[in-house]
Amino acid sequence: MISFVKEFRRINLIVQKYSYNKSYLLCLILSKIVFEVIELLPPLLYLVFIKNVIEEGNATYLKFVVIGYCCVFLAESLFKVLLQVIENKISCMFELKIQCKILESICRNPNSEFDTGELKQRVEDDVQQTVLYINDYTDYLVNLLGFGIVVLIMLKMSILFTMISLILIPISFLCTKYTNKKITNTQVLYREKYAEYEDFLFESLRSFREIKSNRLEQECTERFDSFWKALSGLFIRNHIYWFLNRGFIAFKDVFLTKMALFFIGGIMVIQKIISVSILLVFMDYYEKLTEYILSMTDLNAQLVKRQVSIKKVQEFLEKEHNTTKSCCLNGNIVLKHVSHKYENEMVIEDCSFTIKEHSYTAIVGASGEGKSTIARIILGIEPIAEGKIIVGNTNINNYDRYYSRKNMGAVLQNSGLFNVSIRENLLFGNPNATEQQIWDACKNAQIAELILALPEKLDTLIGEKGIKLSGGQKQRLLLARVFLQKNSYLILDEAVSALDSNTEHVVMKNIIENNQHQTLLIISHKLSSIIDADDIILFHDHKVVTRGTHKQLIANSTLYKQLWETQIGGKKNDC
């Protein structure tokens, strides 16, 4: 059986953390209790009918029995509708709130902890299972209360007969312990495998053009089949345990015990220990008792299975955000002994440098040196493994990253566009932007002429991830979007890498001229695009090896000079 105290604490945590409306929950439980009590009244009316009308021949009671049955029917119908309304309202309200809270928690924490499939499962499946868990838990409590009421009624009829009927009940729960454990283990394996499958499916659908171009259709089909073979096996195994559990209880409680009770009850009637009316009504209540046992057994199995999901949801609740919601970030960005690694591979090692406020800083170096990781760490997309980042005079970990990112505009290498119109994509940067501001941003990003040439102009749909645009057009649209934000800090990671030289030159000039009051950080492998930077930081072997202006580095850094000459073909006069 489940631990009532432990599960109550778990549900209470969710109720408090997710602003679950306790009055609705209390109303739901009370309605279920009243409904169960009403359902227990018909056997008592049946007892009155047999004892007073049939056995004693008193027709006066017949009127009360008929009126009683009519009242019970009306009350049952009314509370059934009420229960459905309350349950639906609570489920919808709670599911919406918990999904919003989880999405908010995802935004405030580095998202490298989970893959796409697992995040989707958290937001959709685990939330639904948590809602069902609370409903099942309330049903379990109500069934347990109903069980207690029925036992009291049966004891009132005959203590001896009740004790005989209750002897085998504890065995039911002992025998289900093994199957419940198997159900839990199977459910954990199923969830893990299904998360892998969803991640694979998402990546396959997103990259179907690459799959076709590399002739990987057969490999994807085989992998898809392997996932479903594994999932089917786990699904069938889970249901086998459930049916074994249910079948054993049904056979023992419904067949063997009921047959034995009729035999014992018949003997007790013959010996005049109980009357025929008591036996008939007693067996009616015992049937109700059996229903409660079967229901609690099923609910217990469901609660055990859903504990896997509710524990996953609980992980988000236990992540406290002891941070300030300040949205006024300003000052220098100071990295102190920052290190980071993916699995066992070091990508940044003991990096310390300062990005001065309102300055133009560039980070350069070969591919794989950790330049992009620096940007993601500053933005809070990646966690800080070692060291710290100070903004102004405050550790950036003391800021709520959700709010601190509102001060930071960024175009990263993997920044994406949405399958909506150009206008809607731009307004994601600033929903309150005017038409003039939109066109000014587009002009600065050198994409206004392209948009004007389109039949629908700003209302043109660009397809999933901007598939209808070229690489350079996507980058310019992303730049236009970030220009609309007017943030204190602007971080660009290879944001002009797909542009031709002339367009790149104009865009970079506009970035510098129009963002003089911003702290600008540009990451690039093309040195020609950052020669005007106030400070250039050179990465090598995952460390900062030198820094300075372009002219200083050409004069003092052999490594930088080699990179420069390699890229411009030895035209030293450009320096």
C-alpha positions as CSV (number, residue, x, y, z in Angstrom):
1,M,0.0,0.0,0.0
2,I,1.0,3.6,-0.5
3,S,2.2,5.7,2.4
4,F,-0.6,8.1,3.2
5,V,1.6,10.6,5.1
6,K,4.3,10.6,2.5
7,E,1.9,11.0,-0.4
8,F,-0.1,13.7,1.4
9,R,3.2,15.7,2.0
10,R,4.1,15.3,-1.7
11,I,0.7,16.5,-2.8
12,N,0.7,19.3,-0.3
13,L,4.1,20.5,-1.7
14,I,2.6,20.6,-5.2
15,V,-0.5,22.4,-3.9
16,Q,1.6,25.1,-2.2
17,K,4.3,25.5,-4.9
18,Y,1.9,25.6,-7.9
19,S,-0.7,27.8,-6.2
20,Y,-3.3,25.0,-6.4
21,N,-6.7,26.3,-5.2
22,K,-7.2,24.4,-1.9
23,S,-10.9,25.4,-1.7
24,Y,-11.6,23.7,-5.0
25,L,-9.7,20.6,-3.8
26,L,-11.6,20.5,-0.5
27,C,-14.9,20.9,-2.4
28,L,-14.0,18.0,-4.7
29,I,-13.2,15.7,-1.8
30,L,-16.4,16.7,0.1
31,S,-18.5,16.1,-3.0
32,K,-17.0,12.7,-3.5
33,I,-17.6,11.8,0.1
34,V,-21.3,12.9,-0.1
35,F,-21.7,10.9,-3.3
36,E,-20.2,7.8,-1.7
37,V,-22.5,8.1,1.3
38,I,-25.6,8.5,-1.0
39,E,-24.6,5.3,-2.8
40,L,-24.6,3.4,0.5
41,L,-28.2,4.2,1.2
42,P,-30.1,1.9,-1.2
43,P,-29.2,-1.4,0.7
44,L,-30.6,0.2,3.9
45,L,-33.9,0.9,2.0
46,Y,-33.7,-2.6,0.7
47,L,-33.5,-3.9,4.3
48,V,-36.5,-1.8,5.3
49,F,-38.4,-3.2,2.3
50,I,-37.6,-6.9,3.1
51,K,-38.0,-6.7,6.9
52,N,-40.9,-4.3,7.3
53,V,-42.9,-4.8,4.0
54,I,-42.2,-8.4,3.0
55,E,-41.6,-10.2,6.4
56,E,-44.0,-8.1,8.6
57,G,-46.5,-7.1,5.8
58,N,-46.5,-3.4,6.9
59,A,-47.5,-1.5,3.7
60,T,-46.9,1.9,5.3
61,Y,-43.1,1.5,4.9
62,L,-43.6,0.9,1.1
63,K,-44.3,4.6,0.6
64,F,-41.1,5.6,2.4
65,V,-39.0,3.1,0.5
66,V,-40.3,4.4,-2.9
67,I,-39.7,8.1,-1.9
68,G,-36.3,7.2,-0.5
69,Y,-35.2,5.5,-3.8
70,C,-36.4,8.5,-5.8
71,C,-34.5,10.9,-3.5
72,V,-31.4,8.8,-3.8
73,F,-31.6,8.7,-7.6
74,L,-32.0,12.5,-7.8
75,A,-29.2,13.2,-5.4
76,E,-26.9,10.7,-7.2
77,S,-27.6,12.4,-10.5
78,L,-27.0,15.9,-9.1
79,F,-23.7,15.1,-7.4
80,K,-22.5,13.1,-10.4
81,V,-22.8,16.2,-12.6
82,L,-21.4,18.4,-9.8
83,L,-18.4,16.1,-9.4
84,Q,-17.7,16.1,-13.2
85,V,-17.8,19.9,-13.4
86,I,-15.5,20.4,-10.3
87,E,-13.1,17.7,-11.4
88,N,-12.8,19.1,-15.0
89,K,-12.3,22.6,-13.7
90,I,-9.6,21.6,-11.2
91,S,-7.8,19.4,-13.8
92,C,-7.7,22.1,-16.5
93,M,-6.7,24.9,-14.1
94,F,-4.0,22.8,-12.4
95,E,-2.6,21.5,-15.6
96,L,-2.3,25.0,-17.0
97,K,-0.6,26.4,-13.9
98,I,1.8,23.5,-13.5
99,Q,2.9,23.7,-17.1
100,C,3.5,27.4,-16.8
101,K,5.6,26.9,-13.7
102,I,7.7,24.2,-15.3
103,L,8.3,26.3,-18.4
104,E,9.3,29.2,-16.2
105,S,11.6,26.9,-14.3
106,I,13.2,25.7,-17.6
107,C,13.7,29.3,-18.6
108,R,15.4,30.1,-15.3
109,N,17.8,27.1,-15.3
110,P,20.4,26.1,-17.8
111,N,18.7,23.8,-20.4
112,S,21.7,21.5,-21.0
113,E,20.4,19.1,-18.3
114,F,17.6,17.7,-20.4
115,D,17.2,16.7,-24.1
116,T,14.2,17.7,-26.2
117,G,12.3,14.5,-25.7
118,E,12.6,14.6,-21.9
119,L,11.6,18.3,-21.7
120,K,8.5,17.5,-23.8
121,Q,7.7,14.6,-21.5
122,R,8.0,16.7,-18.4
123,V,5.8,19.5,-19.8
124,E,3.1,17.2,-21.3
125,D,3.0,13.6,-19.9
126,D,4.4,14.2,-16.4
127,V,2.0,17.1,-15.8
128,Q,-1.0,15.0,-17.0
129,Q,0.1,12.1,-14.8
130,T,0.5,14.5,-11.8
131,V,-3.1,15.8,-12.3
132,L,-4.4,12.2,-12.5
133,Y,-2.3,11.3,-9.4
134,I,-4.1,13.9,-7.3
135,N,-7.5,12.8,-8.6
136,D,-6.6,9.1,-7.9
137,Y,-5.3,10.0,-4.4
138,T,-8.6,11.7,-3.5
139,D,-10.5,8.7,-4.9
140,Y,-8.3,6.4,-2.8
141,L,-9.1,8.4,0.4
142,V,-12.8,8.5,-0.4
143,N,-12.8,4.7,-1.1
144,L,-11.0,4.1,2.2
145,L,-13.6,6.2,4.0
146,G,-16.4,4.3,2.2
147,F,-14.8,1.0,3.2
148,G,-14.8,2.1,6.8
149,I,-18.4,3.1,6.7
150,V,-19.5,-0.2,5.1
151,V,-17.5,-2.2,7.8
152,L,-19.3,-0.3,10.5
153,I,-22.7,-1.0,8.9
154,M,-21.8,-4.7,8.6
155,L,-20.6,-4.8,12.2
156,K,-24.0,-3.3,13.3
157,M,-25.8,-6.2,11.4
158,S,-23.6,-9.0,12.7
159,I,-20.2,-8.8,14.4
160,L,-19.4,-12.5,13.9
161,F,-20.3,-12.6,10.2
162,T,-18.4,-9.4,9.6
163,M,-15.2,-10.7,11.3
164,I,-15.4,-13.9,9.2
165,S,-15.8,-11.8,6.0
166,L,-12.8,-9.6,6.8
167,I,-10.3,-12.3,7.6
168,L,-8.9,-12.7,4.1
169,I,-8.8,-9.0,3.2
170,P,-5.2,-8.3,4.4
171,I,-3.9,-11.1,2.2
172,S,-5.1,-9.1,-0.8
173,F,-2.7,-6.2,-0.2
174,L,0.2,-8.5,0.7
175,C,-0.2,-10.4,-2.6
176,T,-0.2,-7.2,-4.6
177,K,3.1,-5.9,-3.2
178,Y,5.1,-8.0,-5.6
179,T,3.2,-7.0,-8.7
180,N,3.2,-3.3,-7.7
181,K,7.0,-3.3,-7.5
182,K,7.2,-4.9,-11.0
183,I,4.8,-2.3,-12.3
184,T,6.9,0.6,-11.0
185,N,10.2,-0.8,-12.4
186,T,8.6,-1.4,-15.8
187,Q,7.1,2.1,-15.8
188,V,10.5,3.7,-15.1
189,L,12.0,1.7,-18.0
190,Y,9.1,2.7,-20.3
191,R,9.4,6.4,-19.5
192,E,13.2,6.4,-20.2
193,K,12.8,4.6,-23.5
194,Y,9.9,6.7,-24.6
195,A,11.9,9.9,-23.9
196,E,14.6,8.5,-26.1
197,Y,12.1,7.7,-28.8
198,E,10.5,11.2,-28.7
199,D,13.9,12.8,-28.9
200,F,14.8,10.6,-31.9
201,L,11.4,11.4,-33.6
202,F,11.8,15.1,-33.1
203,E,15.3,15.2,-34.5
204,S,14.3,13.0,-37.4
205,L,11.4,15.2,-38.4
206,R,13.4,18.3,-38.0
207,S,16.3,16.9,-40.1
208,F,14.4,15.0,-42.7
209,R,16.1,16.9,-45.5
210,E,19.5,15.8,-44.3
211,I,18.3,12.3,-43.8
212,K,17.1,12.2,-47.5
213,S,20.2,13.8,-48.9
214,N,22.5,11.3,-47.0
215,R,20.3,8.3,-47.9
216,L,19.6,7.4,-44.3
217,E,16.0,6.5,-44.7
218,Q,16.6,2.8,-44.1
219,E,18.7,3.4,-40.9
220,C,16.0,5.7,-39.5
221,T,13.3,3.1,-40.2
222,E,15.3,0.4,-38.5
223,R,15.9,2.5,-35.5
224,F,12.2,3.5,-35.3
225,D,11.3,-0.2,-35.4
226,S,13.8,-1.0,-32.6
227,F,12.2,1.7,-30.4
228,W,8.7,0.4,-30.9
229,K,9.7,-3.2,-30.3
230,A,11.3,-2.2,-27.0
231,L,8.3,0.0,-26.1
232,S,5.8,-2.7,-27.0
233,G,7.6,-5.3,-24.9
234,L,7.6,-2.9,-21.8
235,F,3.9,-2.0,-22.4
236,I,2.8,-5.6,-22.6
237,R,4.8,-6.6,-19.6
238,N,3.3,-3.7,-17.6
239,H,-0.2,-4.8,-18.5
240,I,0.5,-8.4,-17.7
241,Y,1.5,-7.5,-14.2
242,W,-1.6,-5.3,-13.9
243,F,-4.0,-8.0,-15.0
244,L,-2.3,-10.6,-12.8
245,N,-2.8,-8.3,-9.9
246,R,-6.5,-7.6,-10.8
247,G,-7.2,-11.2,-11.6
248,F,-5.9,-12.6,-8.4
249,I,-8.0,-10.1,-6.3
250,A,-11.1,-10.7,-8.4
251,F,-10.8,-14.5,-8.1
252,K,-10.2,-14.5,-4.4
253,D,-12.5,-11.7,-3.2
254,V,-15.4,-12.1,-5.7
255,F,-15.5,-15.8,-6.2
256,L,-14.0,-17.8,-3.3
257,T,-14.8,-15.5,-0.4
258,K,-18.3,-14.7,-1.6
259,M,-19.1,-18.4,-2.1
260,A,-17.8,-19.2,1.4
261,L,-19.9,-16.4,2.9
262,F,-23.1,-17.6,1.3
263,F,-22.4,-21.0,2.8
264,I,-21.6,-19.7,6.2
265,G,-24.4,-17.2,6.1
266,G,-26.9,-19.9,5.1
267,I,-25.9,-22.0,8.2
268,M,-26.3,-18.9,10.4
269,V,-29.8,-18.3,9.0
270,I,-30.8,-21.9,9.7
271,Q,-29.5,-21.6,13.2
272,K,-31.4,-18.3,13.6
273,I,-28.2,-16.3,14.4
274,I,-29.2,-13.8,11.6
275,S,-32.3,-13.3,9.6
276,V,-32.7,-13.7,5.8
277,S,-33.1,-10.0,5.4
278,I,-29.8,-9.4,7.2
279,L,-28.0,-12.0,5.1
280,L,-29.3,-10.5,1.8
281,V,-28.4,-6.9,2.7
282,F,-25.1,-8.0,4.3
283,M,-24.1,-9.7,1.0
284,D,-25.1,-6.5,-0.8
285,Y,-22.8,-4.5,1.4
286,Y,-20.1,-7.1,1.1
287,E,-20.3,-6.7,-2.7
288,K,-19.8,-3.0,-2.1
289,L,-16.9,-3.8,0.2
290,T,-15.3,-5.9,-2.6
291,E,-15.8,-3.1,-5.1
292,Y,-13.9,-0.8,-2.7
293,I,-11.0,-3.3,-2.4
294,L,-10.8,-3.8,-6.1
295,S,-10.9,0.0,-6.7
296,M,-8.2,0.7,-4.0
297,T,-6.1,-2.1,-5.5
298,D,-6.3,-0.5,-9.0
299,L,-5.8,3.0,-7.6
300,N,-2.8,1.8,-5.6
301,A,-1.2,0.3,-8.8
302,Q,-2.0,3.6,-10.7
303,L,-0.5,5.7,-7.9
304,V,2.6,3.6,-7.7
305,K,3.0,3.9,-11.5
306,R,2.4,7.7,-11.5
307,Q,4.9,8.3,-8.7
308,V,7.6,8.1,-11.4
309,S,6.0,11.2,-13.0
310,I,5.2,13.2,-9.9
311,K,8.8,12.7,-8.7
312,K,10.1,14.2,-11.9
313,V,7.8,17.2,-11.5
314,Q,9.0,17.5,-7.9
315,E,12.5,18.0,-9.1
316,F,11.5,21.3,-10.5
317,L,9.8,22.3,-7.2
318,E,12.9,21.6,-5.2
319,K,15.0,24.0,-7.3
320,E,14.8,27.2,-5.3
321,H,15.5,30.5,-7.0
322,N,17.0,32.6,-4.3
323,T,17.7,35.4,-6.7
324,T,16.8,39.0,-7.2
325,K,14.4,40.0,-10.0
326,S,16.3,43.1,-10.8
327,C,16.0,44.1,-14.4
328,C,18.6,46.9,-14.3
329,L,21.8,45.2,-15.1
330,N,24.7,47.5,-15.9
331,G,28.5,47.8,-15.4
332,N,31.4,45.7,-16.5
333,I,31.2,42.0,-17.1
334,V,34.1,40.3,-15.2
335,L,34.9,36.6,-15.6
336,K,37.0,35.2,-12.8
337,H,38.7,31.8,-13.2
338,V,35.8,30.4,-15.3
339,S,36.1,26.8,-16.4
340,H,33.6,24.6,-18.2
341,K,33.6,21.1,-19.7
342,Y,31.2,18.9,-21.6
343,E,31.2,15.4,-20.0
344,N,35.0,14.8,-19.7
345,E,36.2,17.3,-22.3
346,M,37.5,20.7,-21.1
347,V,36.2,23.5,-23.4
348,I,37.1,26.5,-21.2
349,E,40.0,26.5,-18.7
350,D,40.6,29.1,-16.0
351,C,39.5,32.1,-18.1
352,S,39.7,35.6,-16.5
353,F,39.0,38.8,-18.4
354,T,36.8,41.9,-18.2
355,I,34.3,43.3,-20.8
356,K,34.1,47.0,-20.1
357,E,30.7,48.7,-20.0
358,H,29.8,50.5,-23.3
359,S,32.8,49.0,-25.0
360,Y,33.2,46.9,-28.2
361,T,34.9,43.6,-27.2
362,A,35.6,40.7,-29.6
363,I,36.5,37.1,-28.9
364,V,38.5,35.3,-31.6
365,G,40.2,32.0,-32.1
366,A,40.0,28.7,-33.9
367,S,36.9,26.5,-33.9
368,G,36.3,24.5,-30.8
369,E,38.2,26.8,-28.4
370,G,35.1,27.5,-26.3
371,K,34.2,31.0,-27.6
372,S,30.5,30.2,-28.1
373,T,30.4,28.5,-24.6
374,I,31.5,31.9,-23.1
375,A,28.5,33.5,-24.7
376,R,26.1,30.8,-23.4
377,I,27.5,31.0,-19.9
378,I,27.1,34.8,-19.8
379,L,23.5,34.4,-21.0
380,G,22.8,31.6,-18.4
381,I,22.1,29.0,-21.1
382,E,25.0,26.9,-19.8
383,P,25.8,26.6,-16.0
384,I,29.0,27.9,-14.6
385,A,31.0,24.8,-13.6
386,E,33.8,26.7,-11.9
387,G,34.6,30.3,-11.2
388,K,32.2,33.2,-11.3
389,I,30.9,36.1,-13.4
390,I,30.4,39.5,-11.9
391,V,28.1,42.1,-13.6
392,G,28.6,45.5,-12.0
393,N,29.4,44.5,-8.4
394,T,27.1,41.5,-8.2
395,N,27.6,37.8,-9.0
396,I,25.4,37.0,-11.9
397,N,24.2,33.9,-10.1
398,N,22.5,36.2,-7.7
399,Y,20.3,37.5,-10.5
400,D,17.3,35.6,-11.7
401,R,18.6,34.6,-15.1
402,Y,15.1,34.9,-16.6
403,Y,15.2,38.6,-15.8
404,S,18.9,39.2,-16.4
405,R,18.5,37.9,-20.0
406,K,15.9,40.6,-20.6
407,N,18.9,43.0,-20.4
408,M,20.9,41.0,-22.9
409,G,20.2,40.8,-26.6
410,A,21.9,37.9,-28.5
411,V,22.2,36.2,-31.8
412,L,23.9,32.9,-31.4
413,Q,25.0,30.3,-33.9
414,N,21.9,28.2,-33.3
415,S,19.4,31.1,-33.0
416,G,16.2,30.2,-34.7
417,L,13.2,31.7,-36.5
418,F,9.6,30.7,-36.0
419,N,7.2,29.4,-38.6
420,V,5.2,32.7,-38.7
421,S,5.4,35.9,-40.7
422,I,8.5,38.2,-40.8
423,R,6.6,40.8,-38.7
424,E,5.7,38.3,-36.0
425,N,9.3,37.1,-35.9
426,L,10.6,40.6,-35.4
427,L,8.0,41.4,-32.8
428,F,9.3,38.6,-30.6
429,G,12.2,41.0,-29.9
430,N,9.9,43.9,-28.9
431,P,6.1,43.3,-29.0
432,N,5.5,47.1,-28.6
433,A,7.7,48.2,-31.6
434,T,6.1,50.6,-34.0
435,E,6.1,50.2,-37.8
436,Q,8.8,52.8,-38.2
437,Q,11.0,51.1,-35.6
438,I,10.6,47.7,-37.4
439,W,11.7,49.2,-40.7
440,D,14.6,51.1,-39.1
441,A,15.9,47.8,-37.6
442,C,15.5,46.1,-41.0
443,K,17.5,48.8,-42.7
444,N,20.3,48.6,-40.2
445,A,20.4,44.8,-40.8
446,Q,20.4,45.3,-44.6
447,I,17.2,43.3,-45.1
448,A,14.7,46.0,-45.8
449,E,15.1,45.8,-49.6
450,L,14.5,42.1,-49.6
451,I,11.3,42.5,-47.6
452,L,10.0,45.2,-49.8
453,A,10.5,43.0,-52.8
454,L,8.2,40.3,-51.4
455,P,4.5,40.3,-52.3
456,E,3.3,40.1,-48.7
457,K,6.3,42.2,-47.4
458,L,6.4,42.0,-43.6
459,D,3.5,39.5,-43.5
460,T,5.3,36.9,-45.6
461,L,5.5,33.5,-44.0
462,I,9.1,32.2,-43.8
463,G,8.4,28.5,-43.0
464,E,9.7,26.2,-40.3
465,K,13.0,27.6,-38.9
466,G,13.0,30.1,-41.7
467,I,13.4,27.4,-44.4
468,K,12.3,29.8,-47.2
469,L,15.2,32.2,-46.5
470,S,18.9,31.7,-47.3
471,G,21.5,31.6,-44.5
472,G,22.5,35.2,-44.9
473,Q,18.9,36.4,-45.0
474,K,18.2,34.5,-41.7
475,Q,21.1,36.1,-40.0
476,R,20.0,39.6,-41.1
477,L,16.5,38.9,-39.9
478,L,17.8,37.7,-36.5
479,L,20.0,40.9,-36.3
480,A,16.9,43.1,-37.1
481,R,15.1,41.3,-34.3
482,V,17.8,41.9,-31.7
483,F,18.2,45.6,-32.9
484,L,14.5,46.1,-31.8
485,Q,15.3,45.1,-28.2
486,K,17.5,48.0,-27.2
487,N,19.2,46.0,-24.5
488,S,22.1,47.1,-22.2
489,Y,24.3,44.2,-23.6
490,L,24.5,42.8,-27.1
491,I,26.1,39.5,-27.7
492,L,26.7,38.3,-31.3
493,D,28.2,34.8,-32.0
494,E,29.1,34.4,-35.7
495,A,26.1,36.6,-36.4
496,V,27.5,37.8,-39.8
497,S,29.3,34.6,-40.9
498,A,26.9,33.9,-43.8
499,L,27.0,37.4,-45.2
500,D,29.0,38.5,-48.3
501,S,31.9,40.9,-47.6
502,N,30.1,44.1,-48.7
503,T,27.0,43.4,-46.7
504,E,29.0,42.3,-43.7
505,H,31.0,45.5,-43.8
506,V,27.8,47.7,-43.9
507,V,26.0,45.6,-41.1
508,M,29.1,45.7,-38.8
509,K,29.3,49.5,-39.4
510,N,25.6,49.9,-38.4
511,I,26.0,47.6,-35.4
512,I,28.9,49.8,-34.0
513,E,27.3,53.2,-34.9
514,N,23.8,52.4,-33.6
515,N,24.8,50.6,-30.4
516,Q,27.3,53.0,-28.9
517,H,25.4,53.0,-25.6
518,Q,25.5,49.2,-25.4
519,T,28.1,46.8,-24.1
520,L,28.9,44.9,-27.3
521,L,30.5,41.4,-27.4
522,I,31.1,39.9,-30.8
523,I,32.5,36.3,-31.3
524,S,33.9,35.6,-34.7
525,H,36.5,33.5,-36.5
526,K,36.6,36.2,-39.3
527,L,39.2,38.7,-38.1
528,S,38.3,41.2,-40.8
529,S,34.9,41.8,-39.2
530,I,36.2,42.8,-35.8
531,I,39.3,44.9,-36.5
532,D,37.6,48.0,-35.1
533,A,37.0,46.4,-31.7
534,D,38.2,48.3,-28.6
535,D,39.5,45.0,-27.2
536,I,40.2,41.7,-28.9
537,I,40.6,38.6,-26.8
538,L,42.4,35.7,-28.4
539,F,41.6,32.1,-27.3
540,H,44.0,29.2,-27.8
541,D,43.9,25.7,-26.2
542,H,40.7,26.8,-24.4
543,K,42.4,29.7,-22.6
544,V,42.9,33.4,-23.0
545,V,46.4,33.8,-24.4
546,T,46.5,37.5,-25.2
547,R,44.3,40.6,-25.7
548,G,44.5,44.1,-27.2
549,T,43.5,46.1,-30.2
550,H,44.0,44.8,-33.7
551,K,47.2,46.8,-34.2
552,Q,48.6,45.8,-30.9
553,L,48.0,42.1,-31.5
554,I,49.5,42.3,-35.0
555,A,52.6,43.8,-33.5
556,N,52.9,41.7,-30.4
557,S,51.2,38.3,-31.0
558,T,52.7,35.8,-33.4
559,L,49.6,33.6,-33.2
560,Y,47.2,36.4,-34.0
561,K,49.4,37.6,-36.8
562,Q,49.4,34.1,-38.3
563,L,45.7,33.9,-38.2
564,W,45.3,37.3,-39.8
565,E,47.8,36.5,-42.6
566,T,46.1,33.2,-43.2
567,Q,42.7,34.8,-43.6
568,I,43.7,37.8,-45.8
569,G,46.2,35.9,-47.9
570,G,49.3,37.8,-46.6
571,K,48.0,41.3,-47.5
572,K,49.7,43.0,-44.6
573,N,48.9,46.4,-45.8
574,D,45.3,45.8,-44.6
575,C,46.5,46.0,-41.0
